[in-house]
Every structure is written in C-alpha cells, then in structure tokens.
Amino acid sequence: MSEVEFILKKADEYWLGVKSVLQTVSDMRADFNQNFYCAESWQNPIPDLKIYDWALSVRSNLISFVTSRVLQLMDIKNLHVDMEEISALLNDEVGENNFDAKTLFEILKEKYLDNAEEIAFSQILDKARRCVNDRVYDDEIEGWRPVKPEEIVKNSTLILHRYADEYYPQAFIDDFSAVEKLIRIIAGKETAIKAKIPFTSTVLFKEMVFDRNIWGKHQGNLSTYPIMSVTVHKNGKVKVRLTSSTIAKKVAEKLLEG
C-alpha cells in the first residue's frame, strides 16, 4: 500500500467513525422520544444541531487534510487548490453530507494533479504579473498602449513596479516570491511545481522584516543566482539584476505575453 493509499484509507475510516457517532446520537434521540413520548421536543436532553455542525466541520477538515497531504507526498509545492471548487465537485459526486476519499482523490487528479506543472506555472505567472505595469501612457499617440518587453529590461536588469509598504513588507515579499520562481523556471534551474525562493526567503525576508531595511539594494549570493541583487525604490520601481541579459529578456517577454 502506497502512502497516498494509506491516507485515503485512514480518511475514509475517520469518516465512518463520524457516521457512527451521528447514528449513535440519532438512536439515542429516537429512544428518548419513544420512552418519553409525552415530553416536548425541546426537553430532549440529547441535542443534534451541534453534532451535525461538528460532522460537517470534520468533513471539511478531511478534504483539506487529504488535499494537502497528497500534494506533499507527490512533492508538489507551488500549486494552489481551490478548496471551494473541490468541495463543490465532491458534493456533486457523493452528496454534501457525505465523504469519500477515493472520489476526492480522483477529483484532485483530474482537476489538478494530471496537469500540475502547467497549472502551477500559470498560477506563478499570474502572481508575478502583479509586479509589472503592462500599460503605459504614450505622449506620441496621446493614449495608453501595452508595455513592450524591451522597456522593462536594461542589459541584465529587469525593471519592475511594485510598491513596498515599510510597515507591512510581507505583501511585497509574497508577490516578489512569484517573480523569483518565474526567473528560476525560465533560467532552467527548477520546474514550476518545485521552484524555490532562496533570495526572497533569505535576503529579502531577513532584511525587510527583521532588519526593517525596506528601501535600497539587497545583495544576493551564490545560492540566489540567477538573481544577483534587488533594488527597491520608494516610488514603486524594483530593479532585479540577473546573471544574464538573455534570462532578463525572456522573463520580460513572459511577464508581458498576451
């Protein structure tokens, strides 16, 4: 039995336990009503409302647990699963008051796992695009036009745009992490589902969050390549110097593609 199969088996066992509890409560309430049929309904000492709320909470937790553990066991790190969508699909298959781990796994497989690399890359790209302006006002045409890739690249430096809040730099860090993942993917260092963020998680996080050093140049090291440095300006400009102008151009093209 594989680790994934073990998780599915245990999740179904836990749900059977939940159903057993529900049945026990139902039987106790029925027994009370039979033996004390003259009592008002509110006099039944065995409430059912909270126990059903508890069961639905366990169901929701099982869905989240199975999903996260399956992704972990398959070594998929950069894939966001829409839990509302997955729950709704499971409802369609087994009913909103029921649970089946194998059915859940098949839904995850069809919607996400079979195309995990493609979906993860798309999600990373969407988030990375928060750090670039895709339109600019052109005085010559007296109107707005799409930004050209060559306008956000100077030699080996990407020129992005993302305001950093000195009181809450984590929002900037979260978005820039997607840029770093995109850079590492395009540079061929990692795949989308496994892309790491050595620059963001070490240099930026330490200097921005712990040292409160928001503005200015943040220097990388050998472990952060192809990012050599990131310079954050108060006006929202973010300069990302890379080891190669070729990588910078490819990243710019992908950010502005479509």
ChimeraX attribute file (.defattr): number of C-alpha atoms within 10 A of each C-alpha:
attribute: neighborCount
match mode: 1-to-1
recipient: residues
	/A:1	6
	/A:2	7
	/A:3	12
	/A:4	16
	/A:5	14
	/A:6	11
	/A:7	17
	/A:8	22
	/A:9	15
	/A:10	13
	/A:11	21
	/A:12	17
	/A:13	14
	/A:14	15
	/A:15	19
	/A:16	15
	/A:17	12
	/A:18	19
	/A:19	14
	/A:20	12
	/A:21	15
	/A:22	17
	/A:23	12
	/A:24	12
	/A:25	17
	/A:26	15
	/A:27	12
	/A:28	16
	/A:29	17
	/A:30	15
	/A:31	12
	/A:32	17
	/A:33	16
	/A:34	11
	/A:35	9
	/A:36	12
	/A:37	11
	/A:38	8
	/A:39	12
	/A:40	9
	/A:41	12
	/A:42	8
	/A:43	11
	/A:44	15
	/A:45	10
	/A:46	14
	/A:47	15
	/A:48	14
	/A:49	8
	/A:50	9
	/A:51	15
	/A:52	16
	/A:53	11
	/A:54	14
	/A:55	18
	/A:56	17
	/A:57	12
	/A:58	16
	/A:59	22
	/A:60	15
	/A:61	12
	/A:62	20
	/A:63	21
	/A:64	15
	/A:65	13
	/A:66	21
	/A:67	18
	/A:68	15
	/A:69	15
	/A:70	19
	/A:71	21
	/A:72	12
	/A:73	10
	/A:74	12
	/A:75	11
	/A:76	19
	/A:77	16
	/A:78	22
	/A:79	21
	/A:80	15
	/A:81	18
	/A:82	10
	/A:83	13
	/A:84	10
	/A:85	11
	/A:86	19
	/A:87	19
	/A:88	12
	/A:89	17
	/A:90	23
	/A:91	15
	/A:92	10
	/A:93	15
	/A:94	13
	/A:95	12
	/A:96	14
	/A:97	10
	/A:98	15
	/A:99	24
	/A:100	21
	/A:101	22
	/A:102	16
	/A:103	15
	/A:104	21
	/A:105	21
	/A:106	13
	/A:107	17
	/A:108	20
	/A:109	13
	/A:110	11
	/A:111	16
	/A:112	19
	/A:113	20
	/A:114	11
	/A:115	11
	/A:116	21
	/A:117	18
	/A:118	15
	/A:119	20
	/A:120	23
	/A:121	21
	/A:122	15
	/A:123	16
	/A:124	23
	/A:125	18
	/A:126	15
	/A:127	17
	/A:128	21
	/A:129	20
	/A:130	18
	/A:131	22
	/A:132	20
	/A:133	16
	/A:134	17
	/A:135	12
	/A:136	12
	/A:137	12
	/A:138	12
	/A:139	8
	/A:140	6
	/A:141	8
	/A:142	8
	/A:143	9
	/A:144	11
	/A:145	12
	/A:146	13
	/A:147	16
	/A:148	15
	/A:149	19
	/A:150	14
	/A:151	10
	/A:152	24
	/A:153	22
	/A:154	14
	/A:155	14
	/A:156	16
	/A:157	24
	/A:158	25
	/A:159	22
	/A:160	21
	/A:161	20
	/A:162	21
	/A:163	16
	/A:164	22
	/A:165	15
	/A:166	15
	/A:167	10
	/A:168	13
	/A:169	18
	/A:170	16
	/A:171	12
	/A:172	18
	/A:173	18
	/A:174	15
	/A:175	19
	/A:176	24
	/A:177	21
	/A:178	26
	/A:179	27
	/A:180	24
	/A:181	28
	/A:182	27
	/A:183	26
	/A:184	23
	/A:185	19
	/A:186	17
	/A:187	19
	/A:188	10
	/A:189	15
	/A:190	15
	/A:191	19
	/A:192	26
	/A:193	22
	/A:194	17
	/A:195	22
	/A:196	22
	/A:197	20
	/A:198	19
	/A:199	27
	/A:200	24
	/A:201	14
	/A:202	13
	/A:203	19
	/A:204	25
	/A:205	20
	/A:206	14
	/A:207	15
	/A:208	23
	/A:209	17
	/A:210	9
	/A:211	10
	/A:212	14
	/A:213	16
	/A:214	22
	/A:215	17
	/A:216	13
	/A:217	15
	/A:218	18
	/A:219	15
	/A:220	21
	/A:221	13
	/A:222	9
	/A:223	12
	/A:224	21
	/A:225	19
	/A:226	22
	/A:227	23
	/A:228	19
	/A:229	21
	/A:230	24
	/A:231	16
	/A:232	21
	/A:233	17
	/A:234	14
	/A:235	10
	/A:236	14
	/A:237	17
	/A:238	25
	/A:239	21
	/A:240	23
	/A:241	24
	/A:242	22
	/A:243	15
	/A:244	15
	/A:245	16
	/A:246	13
	/A:247	20
	/A:248	28
	/A:249	20
	/A:250	15
	/A:251	23
	/A:252	23
	/A:253	16
	/A:254	15
	/A:255	22
	/A:256	17
	/A:257	10
	/A:258	6
